[in-house]
Amino acid sequence: MRAAIQGMPIIGAHLGEWRGEYVHVDAEGNIVDRHASHLYCRVPEDGSYDILQTNTYTWADGREESFDFGGRLDADGVCHFDTARIRGEMSQVDEQTIVLTWSYKDDPDNYLYELIQLSRDGRHKCRTWHWMDGDRLVKRTIISETKVG
């Protein structure tokens, strides 16, 4: 088990609406996709999850996708999520940083690592994903976001 800060107090700073851009690059650093993002992170009033995030992605050609990610905190301060598409966990490692690991359920050879770095003023996030397949890096995702609400 990696180090986790009890209760993940950083979650409060991530609540709200965020807008930004995802840039996907292959293992050699070539851009293979990019799209706008809108994230809405909240604590559901019905208690269904400890945290619920809705990600909406929009491409320049008008395509749009939206996904919900709900998570529950355990006694060690690790947040676990399990959706129709992915399964994983996240933990807070210091006052500004969250680390996630997850995999897509339809591909047993893949797994991803994500680092989320929150700015000191709480208005900006940068995130990076490392996409692994067969224990080899196949892609990275670079995300920049600004809090809008």
Secondary structure by P-SEA (a helix, b strand, c coil): ccccccccccccccccbbbbbbbbbcccccccbbbbbbbbbbccccccccbbbbbbbbcccbbbbbbbbbbbbccccbbbbbccccccccccccccbbbbbbbbcccccbbbbbbbbbcccccbbbbbbbbbccccccbbbbbbbbbcc
